[in-house]
Amino acid sequence: MFDLFKSEYQRYQLFAWGICLLQLVLWSTFSKFFSVVEPQSELHLFIILGGVAVGVLFGLVSVSLHRRKNHWIYLMHRPLSKGRIYFALSLAGALLLFIAFILPFLVNVLIADITTQQVVEARHYTNVVHAFLVMLCGYTLGQFIALANNKLAIGVLFSLTYLILRRQESVLYFLLLDSMFLFFSGYLAYASFRVNLAAEQTSKRFIAIAVLFIQPVAVVGLISLKAFYYHIPLSLTSQQYDLAKPLHELETQGQFDYELLRKHTDLEVMQWLARDIEQPLGDTIQRQLKLAKTNTLSRAHFYKPQPKHGFYLHTRHSQFALETDTTKWVFSHSDMLFVGIDRQTGERVGFLGRTGFVDQASQLTESNKFADVAVAVQTNTHYVQTKNKLYQVDFENKRIDLKFALTGSEEHFTSTPVPMFDVIFMSSNQRVYLFNKVKFVDSLGGLAPIKQVSLDFAHPVSPEFVMAEVMDGYVLMVHDGNLFAALKAGAQLIYLPHEGDNITLVSKEVQLSALPDWLHQQKLMFSPLVLNIVDNLVHSTLMFNSEPSRGEGFIWQRPIDLNFSLLIVFCCLLTVASIFYLGKKAKLDDKTHKFWLLISLITGPTALIAFLILMPWPKLQGLIKRESAA
């Protein structure tokens, strides 16, 4: 086994070390301009996407070279078991990939950790582990594709999007998901590694895992057909909406929905909602909105509470750094403090905690540390925000003040401070807060909001806030695809007068989609159980607008019409009938055939696509020839 491992390693070692040296030069060059340990999107694209591409390509090439007819016979007739042969080749491949792609980045992280005063922690090393595991997933799937009889098996690569898409999640979540994914993808490659590659796969475990990996791309393929039988005919017959028309006219056409609402400007939507405001306030608000200007809570200001070990990915690389002309303050997840680093010398100059500045590490106590992970809010005034507290930092006088704290035990911020007109806007999962802008910026110490609005909504995923300034106050609009309940879209206008109580002007529920369920909820129809459960346990790669948040969109949590439920059942039964017919014609093994029928009953129409992809080409060709002859 070791001889085979050594032979495979020596076959590609020059390429691996050559790429390693090239990347060492590139990383050392990058490190002169920015810190390579900062979670920047460019690094993520290079390490993750580049690593996946290299892993898939190497898996395809290395196995394809062995798969040549005489080479495969020679390889498989070594005095070793199939498993030992596979693991010898795969371990050599993993080592080569580590040398070529992971080692250079790891070396630079180690150099930054050992030779500099930069904040380098365990989460930075777990980033390296994550990149390596994702690369190995690509490598094993590349092996599986090279060994598969049907080259449509390349569709399994779409499942890698569960690992490589940018999401705000903890490093522990990613490592757990990576490990599970690698275990399953590795098994697919191992089970496909056989003496007779043309033989039919009868392993129930292999079939179940392969169908699971094919589910996402099968759903995409089926949904994409909607363009041919719905959208293109609709555009050819000129039955699409004229978006130039006012919203109240489009509403009378009978197919008005939330997606159409989102295609209009914020002010147009507010004016449309204002038509339903009761008099006498209705006319006043409508007149003022015609000349009003709006401000929107940008997604750049969205905030999600951070776990103690931090997120693997971040929306902004400056999220943990407060910067002055002479010093950069970086948040340490292990110390739960900001560490000050001199820009010129690179030396540490002190620490910043919730109680103030500390010069020496020996002076630090538990009371100095932040209770939760803190992010930097970099504006003309420096702020530090945790999940329920906002601090203002004065570097000139070396002081930090608690600006505002949430009081609810379950309440947490969902945005950072945003200037809107003459106020500062902040949102939480329960309320919206408005602060006087001048006092917010200039005053030190605690500050009470001038206005707060309770958000009594059921399941908003990421509600959009729009504020318009009117003569004697503000009009706030909130809308979301799950505002009133899961999959029940709606919008609300709230009047915030300068003096007096808030007034809810109008609350309006809007149908999420005007399309029939068999078009709008095709993802659920094509995989009613398996992919639905997967997408709600991990982040969905097929997240359409206004989907419920993760964990709240299970099929049993959704309001489903009886007719649509019957259609789902019918599609499953039709898939069972199709696989029963094709399996009989292809003369599948009886036990394998029955297991395919069970799989099709559980997974729905995607099982038919998986069946055609996993069926060996000779079987399909024989089936087609027999049907043609008949």
Backbone hydrogen bonds, N-H to C=O, Kabsch-Sander energy under -0.5 kcal/mol:
donor,donor_aa,acceptor,acceptor_aa,energy
5,F,1,M,-2.4
6,K,2,F,-3.0
7,S,3,D,-2.6
8,E,4,L,-2.4
9,Y,5,F,-2.2
10,Q,6,K,-2.6
11,R,7,S,-1.3
12,Y,8,E,-0.8
12,Y,9,Y,-1.0
13,Q,9,Y,-1.0
16,A,12,Y,-2.2
17,W,13,Q,-2.7
18,G,14,L,-2.0
19,I,15,F,-2.4
20,C,16,A,-2.2
21,L,17,W,-2.4
22,L,18,G,-2.1
23,Q,19,I,-2.4
24,L,20,C,-2.3
25,V,21,L,-1.8
26,L,22,L,-1.9
27,W,23,Q,-3.2
28,S,24,L,-2.2
29,T,25,V,-1.8
30,F,26,L,-2.6
31,S,27,W,-2.3
32,K,29,T,-1.1
33,F,30,F,-1.7
34,F,30,F,-1.9
38,E,35,S,-1.3
40,Q,38,E,-2.2
44,H,40,Q,-1.9
45,L,41,S,-2.5
46,F,42,E,-2.3
47,I,43,L,-3.1
48,I,44,H,-2.4
49,L,44,H,-0.8
49,L,45,L,-0.6
50,G,45,L,-1.1
50,G,46,F,-0.5
51,G,47,I,-1.4
52,V,48,I,-2.7
53,A,49,L,-2.4
54,V,50,G,-2.5
55,G,51,G,-2.6
56,V,52,V,-2.8
57,L,53,A,-2.4
58,F,54,V,-2.7
59,G,55,G,-2.3
60,L,56,V,-2.4
61,V,57,L,-2.7
62,S,58,F,-2.7
63,V,59,G,-1.6
64,S,60,L,-2.2
65,L,61,V,-2.2
66,H,62,S,-1.3
67,R,63,V,-2.0
68,R,64,S,-0.6
68,R,65,L,-0.6
72,W,68,R,-3.0
73,I,69,K,-1.8
74,Y,70,N,-2.1
75,L,71,H,-2.5
76,M,72,W,-2.7
77,H,73,I,-1.2
78,R,75,L,-1.1
80,L,78,R,-2.5
85,I,81,S,-2.1
86,Y,82,K,-2.5
87,F,83,G,-2.6
88,A,84,R,-2.0
89,L,85,I,-2.1
90,S,86,Y,-2.7
91,L,87,F,-2.5
92,A,88,A,-1.7
93,G,89,L,-2.3
94,A,90,S,-2.8
95,L,91,L,-2.3
96,L,92,A,-2.3
97,L,93,G,-2.4
98,F,94,A,-2.2
99,I,95,L,-2.4
100,A,96,L,-2.5
101,F,97,L,-2.5
102,I,97,L,-0.9
102,I,98,F,-0.8
103,L,98,F,-3.4
106,L,102,I,-2.5
107,V,103,L,-2.7
108,N,104,P,-1.8
109,V,105,F,-2.0
110,L,106,L,-2.5
111,I,107,V,-2.5
112,A,108,N,-2.3
113,D,109,V,-2.0
114,I,110,L,-2.8
115,T,111,I,-2.6
116,T,112,A,-0.7
117,Q,346,G,-0.6
118,Q,112,A,-0.5
120,V,118,Q,-1.1
124,H,121,E,-1.1
125,Y,121,E,-1.1
126,T,122,A,-2.2
127,N,123,R,-1.1
128,V,124,H,-0.9
129,V,125,Y,-1.9
130,H,126,T,-2.8
131,A,127,N,-2.4
132,F,128,V,-2.2
133,L,129,V,-2.7
134,V,130,H,-2.5
135,M,131,A,-2.0
136,L,132,F,-2.3
137,C,133,L,-2.0
138,G,134,V,-2.2
139,Y,135,M,-2.3
140,T,136,L,-2.7
141,L,137,C,-2.1
142,G,138,G,-2.1
143,Q,139,Y,-2.0
144,F,140,T,-2.3
145,I,141,L,-2.4
146,A,142,G,-2.1
147,L,143,Q,-1.8
148,A,144,F,-1.4
151,K,149,N,-0.6
153,A,150,N,-1.9
154,I,151,K,-1.6
155,G,152,L,-2.1
156,V,153,A,-2.0
157,L,154,I,-1.8
158,F,155,G,-1.6
159,S,156,V,-1.4
160,L,157,L,-1.7
161,T,158,F,-1.9
162,Y,159,S,-1.6
163,L,160,L,-2.0
164,I,160,L,-1.5
165,L,161,T,-1.5
169,E,167,R,-1.3
171,V,310,G,-1.3
174,F,170,S,-1.7
175,L,171,V,-2.4
176,L,172,L,-2.2
177,L,173,Y,-2.4
178,D,174,F,-3.1
179,S,175,L,-2.2
180,M,176,L,-2.1
181,F,177,L,-2.5
182,L,178,D,-2.8
183,F,179,S,-2.1
184,F,180,M,-2.0
185,S,181,F,-2.9
186,G,182,L,-2.7
187,Y,183,F,-1.6
188,L,184,F,-2.0
189,A,185,S,-1.9
190,Y,186,G,-2.5
191,A,187,Y,-3.2
192,S,188,L,-1.3
193,F,189,A,-0.7
193,F,190,Y,-0.9
194,R,192,S,-1.4
197,L,195,V,-0.9
199,A,196,N,-1.3
202,T,200,E,-0.6
207,I,203,S,-2.3
208,A,204,K,-2.4
209,I,205,R,-2.2
210,A,206,F,-2.7
211,V,207,I,-2.4
212,L,208,A,-1.7
213,F,209,I,-1.9
214,I,210,A,-1.7
215,Q,211,V,-1.4
218,A,214,I,-2.3
219,V,215,Q,-2.4
220,V,216,P,-2.2
221,G,217,V,-2.5
222,L,218,A,-2.2
223,I,219,V,-2.7
224,S,220,V,-2.4
225,L,221,G,-0.7
225,L,222,L,-0.6
226,K,223,I,-2.0
227,A,224,S,-1.3
228,F,225,L,-1.1
229,Y,225,L,-1.6
230,Y,226,K,-1.6
231,H,226,K,-1.4
232,I,227,A,-2.7
234,L,230,Y,-2.2
235,S,231,H,-2.3
236,L,232,I,-2.3
237,T,233,P,-1.7
238,S,235,S,-0.9
239,Q,234,L,-2.2
243,L,241,Y,-0.9
245,K,242,D,-2.1
249,E,246,P,-0.6
250,L,246,P,-1.9
251,E,247,L,-2.3
252,T,248,H,-0.7
253,Q,250,L,-1.4
254,G,251,E,-1.1
258,Y,511,Q,-2.1
259,E,512,L,-0.8
261,L,257,D,-1.6
262,R,258,Y,-1.7
263,K,260,L,-1.0
264,H,261,L,-1.4
269,V,265,T,-2.0
270,M,266,D,-2.3
271,Q,267,L,-2.4
272,W,268,E,-2.0
273,L,269,V,-2.4
274,A,270,M,-2.2
275,R,271,Q,-0.7
275,R,272,W,-0.8
276,D,273,L,-1.9
277,I,274,A,-1.5
282,G,278,E,-1.2
284,T,280,P,-0.9
285,I,281,L,-2.4
286,Q,282,G,-2.5
287,R,283,D,-2.2
288,Q,284,T,-2.0
289,L,285,I,-2.3
290,K,286,Q,-1.1
291,L,287,R,-0.5
291,L,288,Q,-0.9
295,N,467,M,-2.4
297,L,465,F,-2.3
298,S,296,T,-1.0
301,H,298,S,-2.0
302,F,299,R,-1.3
303,Y,414,T,-2.2
310,G,307,P,-1.8
312,Y,169,E,-2.5
313,L,169,E,-0.5
319,Q,316,R,-1.5
321,A,318,S,-1.8
322,L,329,W,-2.8
324,T,327,T,-3.0
328,K,341,I,-2.5
329,W,322,L,-3.7
330,V,328,K,-0.6
330,V,339,V,-2.5
331,F,320,F,-2.5
332,S,337,L,-3.5
333,H,331,F,-0.6
336,M,332,S,-2.0
337,L,332,S,-0.9
338,F,352,L,-2.7
339,V,330,V,-3.4
340,G,338,F,-0.5
340,G,350,G,-2.7
341,I,328,K,-2.6
342,D,347,E,-3.2
343,R,326,T,-2.7
346,G,342,D,-1.9
349,V,340,G,-2.4
350,G,340,G,-0.8
351,F,358,V,-3.0
352,L,338,F,-2.6
353,G,356,G,-2.6
354,R,368,N,-1.9
356,G,353,G,-0.8
358,V,351,F,-2.7
363,Q,360,Q,-1.3
364,L,361,A,-1.3
368,N,365,T,-1.2
369,K,365,T,-0.6
369,K,366,E,-0.8
370,F,336,M,-2.4
373,V,306,Q,-0.5
375,V,385,Q,-2.7
376,A,319,Q,-3.2
377,V,383,Y,-2.7
378,Q,376,A,-0.7
379,T,377,V,-0.9
379,T,381,T,-0.8
382,H,393,V,-0.6
383,Y,377,V,-1.7
384,V,391,Y,-2.3
385,Q,375,V,-2.5
386,T,389,K,-2.7
390,L,404,F,-2.7
391,Y,384,V,-3.4
392,Q,401,D,-2.9
393,V,382,H,-2.7
394,D,399,R,-3.0
395,F,393,V,-0.6
398,K,394,D,-0.6
399,R,394,D,-2.0
401,D,392,Q,-2.6
403,K,390,L,-2.5
403,K,401,D,-0.8
404,F,390,L,-1.8
406,L,388,N,-2.7
411,E,408,G,-0.7
413,F,387,K,-2.7
414,T,427,S,-2.9
415,S,427,S,-1.2
416,T,301,H,-2.3
418,V,425,F,-2.2
420,M,423,V,-2.8
423,V,420,M,-2.2
424,I,435,F,-2.4
425,F,418,V,-3.6
426,M,433,Y,-2.3
428,S,431,R,-3.2
429,N,412,H,-1.9
432,V,453,V,-2.1
433,Y,426,M,-3.4
434,L,451,K,-2.9
435,F,424,I,-2.2
437,K,422,D,-1.7
440,F,436,N,-2.5
441,V,437,K,-2.0
442,D,438,V,-2.7
443,S,439,K,-1.8
447,L,403,K,-2.3
450,I,434,L,-2.2
451,K,434,L,-1.6
453,V,432,V,-2.5
455,L,430,Q,-3.3
456,D,454,S,-0.8
457,F,455,L,-1.2
458,A,483,L,-1.4
459,H,482,N,-1.0
464,E,479,H,-2.6
466,V,477,M,-2.4
467,M,295,N,-2.9
468,A,475,V,-2.7
469,E,293,K,-1.3
470,V,468,A,-0.6
470,V,473,G,-2.1
473,G,470,V,-1.1
474,Y,496,L,-1.9
475,V,468,A,-2.8
476,L,474,Y,-0.5
476,L,494,I,-3.1
477,M,466,V,-3.5
478,V,492,Q,-2.3
479,H,464,E,-1.7
480,D,490,G,-1.7
483,L,480,D,-1.1
484,F,488,K,-1.8
485,A,488,K,-0.8
488,K,485,A,-2.5
489,A,487,L,-0.7
489,A,510,V,-0.5
490,G,480,D,-1.8
491,A,508,K,-2.4
492,Q,478,V,-2.2
493,L,506,V,-2.6
494,I,476,L,-2.7
495,Y,503,I,-3.5
496,L,474,Y,-3.4
496,L,494,I,-0.5
498,H,472,D,-2.5
503,I,495,Y,-2.3
505,L,493,L,-1.8
505,L,503,I,-0.9
506,V,493,L,-1.4
508,K,491,A,-3.0
510,V,489,A,-2.0
519,L,516,P,-2.1
520,H,516,P,-2.9
521,Q,517,D,-2.6
522,Q,519,L,-0.8
525,M,521,Q,-2.0
526,F,522,Q,-3.0
527,S,523,K,-1.3
530,V,602,I,-0.5
532,N,527,S,-0.7
533,I,529,L,-2.3
534,V,530,V,-2.5
535,D,531,L,-2.9
536,N,532,N,-1.0
537,L,533,I,-1.2
537,L,534,V,-0.6
538,V,534,V,-2.5
544,F,542,L,-0.9
547,E,544,F,-1.4
552,E,549,S,-2.3
557,Q,554,F,-2.1
558,R,554,F,-0.7
558,R,555,I,-0.7
560,I,558,R,-0.9
565,S,561,D,-2.3
566,L,562,L,-2.3
567,L,563,N,-1.9
568,I,564,F,-2.2
569,V,565,S,-2.1
570,F,566,L,-2.6
571,C,567,L,-2.5
572,C,568,I,-2.0
573,L,569,V,-2.4
574,L,570,F,-2.6
575,T,571,C,-2.1
576,V,572,C,-2.3
577,A,573,L,-2.4
578,S,574,L,-2.3
579,I,575,T,-2.5
580,F,576,V,-2.3
581,Y,577,A,-2.3
582,L,578,S,-2.8
583,G,579,I,-2.6
584,K,580,F,-1.8
585,K,581,Y,-2.3
586,A,582,L,-2.5
587,K,584,K,-0.8
588,L,583,G,-2.2
593,H,589,D,-3.0
594,K,590,D,-2.2
595,F,591,K,-2.0
596,W,592,T,-2.2
597,L,593,H,-1.8
598,L,594,K,-1.9
599,I,595,F,-2.6
600,S,596,W,-2.6
601,L,597,L,-1.6
602,I,598,L,-1.6
603,T,599,I,-3.0
604,G,600,S,-1.7
606,T,526,F,-1.5
606,T,603,T,-0.6
607,A,604,G,-2.3
608,L,605,P,-1.1
609,I,605,P,-1.0
610,A,606,T,-2.3
611,F,607,A,-2.6
612,L,608,L,-2.0
613,I,609,I,-2.1
614,L,610,A,-2.6
615,M,611,F,-1.4
620,L,616,P,-1.9
621,Q,617,W,-3.1
622,G,618,P,-2.5
623,L,619,K,-2.3
624,I,620,L,-2.7
625,K,621,Q,-2.5
626,R,622,G,-2.3
627,E,623,L,-2.1
628,S,624,I,-2.4
629,A,625,K,-2.5
630,A,626,R,-1.9
